[in-house]
Amino acid sequence: MRDGIRRNMDNRTAPFKRCDVFETHSEEGYKAALPGIQMKTLCYGQRTLMVEFLLERGSVLPLHAHPHEQTGYLVKGHIRLTIGGRPHDVTPGDSWCVPSGVEHGAQIVEDSVAIEVFSPVREDYLPR
């Protein structure tokens, strides 16, 4: 990327703008995903998308599955995450990976903040 060109895996090139590779922190831009769950897309590229989730104690992310691989990191709080039928108590500093198509969900034990990355990019999470 030294020459201002992003190289694709197949070595094709596409120009990029500075805003495509760096975003500054802002308290704005959160939207309700579900009751007690706020989300904000932080940044995204051609193959990945990063989201911050603000999770209120007592809220529930119902079991669901999607074609995106999903990796996550708990910044603060405590959640009970179920991946493929296996429950995990998740505390700050813990991370996870949900393979494509695997059912997962969460119970929010304490107010929490999680960062998750999706691949491929979730079109439904792109800023409008």
N, C-alpha and C positions, 0 to 999 in steps of 0.2 A: 504494500500500500504506500510505499515511499513516493511513488509517482502520481498519487491521487487517483489511482485506479484500483478497484476491488477485484481481485482475481477469484473467479468461481472455481469449484472443484474440477470442472472439465477444462480449466484454463481460459475460459472466455472472460472478457472483462466488462465491467460496468462502472461508470463514474459514480462517485458518492459525494454527498455534501457533509460538512462537518457535523451537522445535527444527526446524521445517521449513525455516528459512532460515539457520541457523548451527549449525555443529558444531565443537567444540574438538578439538584434536589428542589422540590417544591411541595408545599403542604396542599396544593390544589390538585384537582384532576381525579379524585377518588369517586367511584360510583358504586352503588349497591349491587352486589352480585346475588345475594340472598339475604334474608333477614339476619342481621348481626354480622354480616360479612361484606366488607368494603374492599374494593380492588382498584389498582392503578397499574397500567402498563408503564413500566419504567423506560425500557428501550427495546428495540428489536432490529434484527438484521435480515438477511435473506433466508436463514435456516433456523434461527432461534428467536424466542420472545421471552422477556423477563418481566415478571409481575410481582408487585408487593400486595400482600393480603393483610388487612387489619381484621382480626377475628375477635368477636366479643364473647366473653364467658357465657356458656350455656347454649350457644348457637350450634347448629349441626350442618355439616356438608353431607347431604345424602349420598349413599353409594351410587356411583356412576362409572362409566368407562368412555374413553374417546380414543381416536387413533394416534394421538400425540404422545410421545415419550415425555415424561414430566419428572424433573429433578427438583428437590427443594431443600431449604435450610431454615430452621427455626431460629429467628433472631432473639425473640423473647416470648415468655409465656409457657404454656403447657397444653398440648393437644393429644388426643388419643386417635391415632391414624390407623385405619385398616386398609391393607393392601393385599389383594388376592385372598381375602378371608383371614389374614393374619393380623391381629391387633398389635400396635406398637405404642408405648408411652413415649412421647417425644418432648424433650426439654431443650432449652437453649443450647445451640452448638451442634445438635443432632441434624443429620441430613438423610435424604431418602431418594429413591428412584422408583417411579411407577412405569413399568414397561407399557408400550402401546397396547391398547385393548384390554388391560387388566382393570377389574372393578376395584374402586377405592372410595373412601369417604373419611370424614373426621368428626369427632365430638370435641368441642372447644372447652377445655377444663378451666383455663384462666385466660384473661385478655392476652392476646398473642399477636405477634407479627411474624409472617413467613414470607420468604422470597422463593419464587419458583420460576423455573425455566422450562419452556415447552419447545419441542421440535417434532415436526416442522412447525412453523409459525401458525399460531391460532388466528385465523382470519377474524373470528368473532371477538377477539381481544384487541384488535388494532384500533388505535385512536381514530375517532371520526371527526 
